[in-house]
Amino acid sequence: MPKLVVEAQIVRNSEIGNQVKELVLYAPEIARVAKPGQFLHVRVAKSYHPLLRRPLSISGADREAGTVSTIYRIVGQGTAYLATLDTKDSVDCMGPLGNGFSIQGQRPLLVGGGMGLAPLVYLAGALCPRPSEVLMGGRTKEEMFWLSMFHNMCNNIHVTTDDGTLGSAGVTLDILPELLKKSTFDMIYTCGPRVMMEGVARLAEEHNIPCQVSLEDFMACGIGGCLSCTCAANDGTRKKVCTDGPVFWAQEVIS
């Protein structure tokens, strides 16, 4: 699929959580072909400072409205600058990039932590009307603004917070074994901290359930040229997260 580079007008760049914003861009060419699991590579400034684009997971696409959405946390200079832009601004946007999720299974389970929930929002919509469930984790109740995004798309939503202010106290891996015992999931998708995805992949293998993981990494070019985002694969090779992924079958990249 050809990679599109467009000047995307900002439709909305609004705060949805503490230091977290949702960016909606008018980019009909990208919205028309974007798939869950793919990402955008956005130049946040007109100048060469900051120089590199920022990889942002696609959290939604509306083909009729011609918009594509992403959710980002303000963590550094690039995202801090992006957060200052509003509807009078546009950004240079390349996408959709990477390989998305394989949509399969009749009883899928989505497991996400932190900002790893962003691509799972778009995936949950694509899985409807299948009886999907989601297990999400965060540090506090205030970080669980994600709940409203999955509402009406997933049959059951399970929540964990580190401090116990919402849902079960602990992390997603604390309650995942019990969920797998009670239900007959036939597909698992996961995105979030590496240690969480390793645990999800291990449990999926124990229960003989196919599992796809979406890796997050620093990317300079986003199109496989700079090799800054390679990861070790289980066949002894190295995979490029930007073009071989970011979505992989768990057995490819997680031992």
Backbone torsions as a table, in degrees:
resi	resn	phi	psi	omega
1	MET	NA	130.0	179.9
2	PRO	-64.9	144.1	177.4
3	LYS	-87.3	128.9	-177.1
4	LEU	-96.4	139.6	172.6
5	VAL	-121.7	117.2	-174.8
6	VAL	-132.2	156.7	170.4
7	GLU	-90.7	104.9	-171.6
8	ALA	-99.1	123.9	177.6
9	GLN	-75.1	138.2	177.5
10	ILE	-78.7	121.2	177.1
11	VAL	-89.5	-38.7	-179.7
12	ARG	-157.2	139.8	175.7
13	ASN	-141.4	75.5	-167.1
14	SER	-112.4	150.4	179.9
15	GLU	-77.3	129.4	178.4
16	ILE	-120.2	-6.0	179.2
17	GLY	-164.6	177.8	179.3
18	ASN	-65.5	110.7	-179.1
19	GLN	65.2	21.9	179.3
20	VAL	-125.6	133.0	-179.2
21	LYS	-131.2	152.6	173.8
22	GLU	-106.0	125.4	-179.2
23	LEU	-109.1	121.6	177.4
24	VAL	-113.2	125.7	-176.0
25	LEU	-117.2	140.4	172.4
26	TYR	-85.6	106.8	-177.5
27	ALA	-150.2	72.8	-173.4
28	PRO	-58.9	-32.0	-179.5
29	GLU	-64.4	-38.6	179.7
30	ILE	-79.1	-41.9	-179.0
31	ALA	-58.9	-33.1	-176.5
32	ARG	-66.5	-28.0	-173.1
33	VAL	-119.7	-4.9	-175.7
34	ALA	-66.0	139.2	178.6
35	LYS	-120.0	151.5	177.2
36	PRO	-57.1	132.7	-179.3
37	GLY	103.7	-19.8	178.7
38	GLN	-80.1	172.9	-177.0
39	PHE	-140.5	165.8	175.4
40	LEU	-106.0	153.2	173.0
41	HIS	-121.8	111.0	-166.5
42	VAL	-113.3	128.8	170.8
43	ARG	-85.8	117.9	-169.3
44	VAL	-85.0	-14.0	-177.7
45	ALA	-136.6	154.7	177.8
46	LYS	-73.4	-25.4	-178.3
47	SER	-86.3	-177.1	177.1
48	TYR	-91.9	12.7	177.7
49	HIS	-132.4	112.3	2.4
50	PRO	-74.7	146.6	-171.6
51	LEU	-73.1	-45.3	-169.9
52	LEU	-85.4	148.9	172.7
53	ARG	-69.9	163.3	177.1
54	ARG	-111.6	127.3	175.5
55	PRO	-78.1	126.9	-177.6
56	LEU	-131.0	124.8	179.8
57	SER	-63.3	141.5	175.6
58	ILE	-79.1	122.0	179.8
59	SER	-102.7	-4.4	178.2
60	GLY	178.5	156.2	175.6
61	ALA	-147.5	134.4	178.8
62	ASP	-118.4	103.7	-174.7
63	ARG	-67.3	-34.9	-179.5
64	GLU	-68.9	-43.2	-180.0
65	ALA	-81.2	-15.4	-179.0
66	GLY	74.2	26.6	-176.3
67	THR	-115.1	153.0	174.8
68	VAL	-132.2	140.9	-172.0
69	SER	-119.9	153.9	173.4
70	THR	-148.2	155.7	179.2
71	ILE	-122.8	129.6	-176.5
72	TYR	-136.7	151.5	174.9
73	ARG	-100.9	139.6	178.9
74	ILE	-79.5	105.7	-174.1
75	VAL	-125.4	-14.6	-177.0
76	GLY	-155.8	-167.7	-174.4
77	GLN	-63.1	-42.7	-177.0
78	GLY	-65.2	-49.7	-179.2
79	THR	-70.6	-28.4	175.7
80	ALA	-65.4	-41.0	177.9
81	TYR	-68.3	-42.1	179.1
82	LEU	-58.0	-36.5	-177.8
83	ALA	-66.1	-18.5	-178.9
84	THR	-84.8	-12.3	-175.6
85	LEU	-78.5	153.3	178.6
86	ASP	-140.2	-163.4	-169.6
87	THR	-68.6	-11.6	175.7
88	LYS	-85.3	-5.9	-175.3
89	ASP	-104.4	162.6	171.9
90	SER	-134.5	162.4	179.0
91	VAL	-131.6	150.1	174.5
92	ASP	-79.2	118.9	-170.1
93	CYS	-126.8	127.0	177.0
94	MET	-111.1	133.5	179.7
95	GLY	165.8	-177.1	-9.7
96	PRO	-74.5	142.8	-176.2
97	LEU	-113.2	155.9	175.2
98	GLY	79.4	175.6	178.4
99	ASN	-98.7	135.0	-177.4
100	GLY	-89.0	-175.3	179.2
101	PHE	-69.9	148.8	170.5
102	SER	-85.6	116.2	-176.5
103	ILE	-82.1	106.1	-178.7
104	GLN	-156.3	172.7	-177.8
105	GLY	86.8	151.1	179.7
106	GLN	-104.8	-18.2	177.5
107	ARG	-133.3	72.8	-176.9
108	PRO	-80.0	151.2	173.7
109	LEU	-120.8	130.5	177.7
110	LEU	-108.0	128.8	-179.2
111	VAL	-124.1	118.0	-177.2
112	GLY	-137.7	152.3	177.0
113	GLY	-135.1	137.0	176.9
114	GLY	58.3	-137.4	-178.3
115	MET	-71.3	-9.2	174.6
116	GLY	-65.1	-10.5	177.9
117	LEU	-77.1	-16.7	-175.4
118	ALA	-57.1	-54.6	179.5
119	PRO	-67.5	-23.0	-179.8
120	LEU	-72.6	-22.9	176.0
121	VAL	-62.7	-48.8	179.4
122	TYR	-64.3	-40.5	179.2
123	LEU	-62.7	-42.2	-178.8
124	ALA	-58.5	-40.4	178.5
125	GLY	-65.0	-38.2	-179.7
126	ALA	-70.0	-27.8	-178.4
127	LEU	-79.1	-19.6	180.0
128	CYS	-60.9	144.7	5.8
129	PRO	-93.7	23.5	178.4
130	ARG	-62.3	147.6	-178.0
131	PRO	-74.0	76.7	-177.3
132	SER	-82.9	149.2	171.9
133	GLU	-124.7	153.7	179.2
134	VAL	-131.2	138.6	173.9
135	LEU	-117.4	117.0	-176.2
136	MET	-124.4	147.5	-179.6
137	GLY	-132.9	149.5	176.4
138	GLY	-156.5	178.3	-176.7
139	ARG	-79.0	-40.5	-175.2
140	THR	-140.9	170.9	175.5
141	LYS	-58.2	-38.5	-177.7
142	GLU	-62.9	-23.8	-179.9
143	GLU	-85.1	-4.4	-174.8
144	MET	-94.0	34.4	172.8
145	PHE	-63.4	-13.1	179.1
146	TRP	-64.0	-24.9	-175.3
147	LEU	-53.2	-46.1	-177.0
148	SER	-66.2	-26.1	-178.2
149	MET	-72.6	-32.8	-179.1
150	PHE	-90.5	-8.8	-179.0
151	HIS	-60.7	138.2	-179.5
152	ASN	74.3	-0.4	177.1
153	MET	-112.5	-25.6	-177.8
154	CYS	-121.5	140.1	-176.6
155	ASN	-68.7	-39.6	178.8
156	ASN	-136.1	136.5	178.3
157	ILE	-120.5	123.9	-179.9
158	HIS	-111.7	134.9	-173.3
159	VAL	-125.5	138.6	169.0
160	THR	-127.7	144.1	171.3
161	THR	-130.9	145.8	-177.4
162	ASP	-59.2	-38.7	-176.0
163	ASP	-96.2	2.1	176.3
164	GLY	74.9	14.2	-178.8
165	THR	-77.1	-12.7	174.3
166	LEU	-152.8	134.8	-179.8
167	GLY	69.5	-150.2	-179.4
168	SER	-82.8	141.5	175.9
169	ALA	-74.8	129.9	-179.8
170	GLY	129.0	-152.5	-177.8
171	VAL	-122.4	168.3	-174.9
172	THR	-56.9	-36.7	-177.3
173	LEU	-67.3	-16.5	179.0
174	ASP	-70.3	-33.4	-176.6
175	ILE	-110.0	-8.0	-179.9
176	LEU	-59.5	-42.3	179.9
177	PRO	-57.1	-41.0	-179.3
178	GLU	-67.6	-38.6	177.3
179	LEU	-61.2	-41.9	-178.0
180	LEU	-68.8	-29.2	177.9
181	LYS	-71.8	-36.3	-173.3
182	LYS	-82.4	-28.2	-171.8
183	SER	-118.1	167.3	-178.0
184	THR	-113.6	61.1	178.5
185	PHE	-66.6	143.6	178.1
186	ASP	-119.2	7.6	176.7
187	MET	-163.2	138.6	177.5
188	ILE	-127.1	134.2	174.4
189	TYR	-119.9	138.9	-178.9
190	THR	-144.6	146.8	175.7
191	CYS	-154.0	136.1	-179.8
192	GLY	154.4	-153.4	179.9
193	PRO	-57.2	143.6	-176.0
194	ARG	-57.2	-42.6	-177.7
195	VAL	-64.3	-33.6	177.7
196	MET	-67.5	-45.6	-178.0
197	MET	-65.4	-35.1	176.9
198	GLU	-62.8	-41.5	178.6
199	GLY	-67.7	-40.7	178.0
200	VAL	-62.6	-44.6	-179.1
201	ALA	-62.8	-39.8	-179.6
202	ARG	-64.3	-44.1	-179.6
203	LEU	-69.1	-36.8	177.6
204	ALA	-61.8	-41.9	179.2
205	GLU	-64.9	-40.5	179.6
206	GLU	-62.0	-32.3	-179.1
207	HIS	-97.5	6.7	177.3
208	ASN	58.0	44.7	178.7
209	ILE	-114.0	127.2	176.6
210	PRO	-57.5	145.1	-175.4
211	CYS	-142.5	133.3	173.4
212	GLN	-115.2	139.7	-180.0
213	VAL	-118.8	143.8	175.5
214	SER	-111.2	112.0	-176.3
215	LEU	-84.2	147.7	175.2
216	GLU	-116.6	137.0	-178.5
217	ASP	-157.5	163.7	173.3
218	PHE	-71.7	136.6	180.0
219	MET	-133.9	129.8	177.6
220	ALA	-90.0	-53.0	-176.0
221	CYS	-98.3	-32.7	179.0
222	GLY	79.9	-1.9	-175.7
223	ILE	-128.1	19.0	172.0
224	GLY	87.8	9.0	-176.0
225	GLY	-92.9	-33.0	-170.8
226	CYS	-94.7	-16.5	178.1
227	LEU	62.3	24.0	-178.9
228	SER	-80.1	-10.9	-173.6
229	CYS	-118.8	23.5	-176.9
230	THR	-70.7	152.2	177.0
231	CYS	-137.1	156.0	-179.4
232	ALA	-74.2	133.4	176.4
233	ALA	-104.2	158.1	-176.3
234	ASN	-72.6	-11.6	176.6
235	ASP	-91.4	9.5	177.2
236	GLY	91.0	-6.7	178.5
237	THR	-92.7	179.1	172.3
238	ARG	-116.4	136.8	-178.1
239	LYS	-106.2	145.7	174.1
240	LYS	-90.6	118.2	-176.9
241	VAL	-60.8	-36.0	-174.1
242	CYS	-70.6	-38.9	-174.8
243	THR	-111.4	-33.2	174.4
244	ASP	-79.4	-26.5	177.6
245	GLY	-118.3	-143.9	6.2
246	PRO	-74.3	-8.1	179.8
247	VAL	-94.5	128.6	177.7
248	PHE	-130.2	157.6	164.4
249	TRP	-70.6	138.5	-171.9
250	ALA	-55.3	-38.9	-176.2
251	GLN	-69.2	-12.8	178.3
252	GLU	-73.9	-39.6	-168.5
253	VAL	-127.8	-5.6	179.9
254	ILE	-124.0	121.8	-178.7
255	SER	-90.6	NA	NA
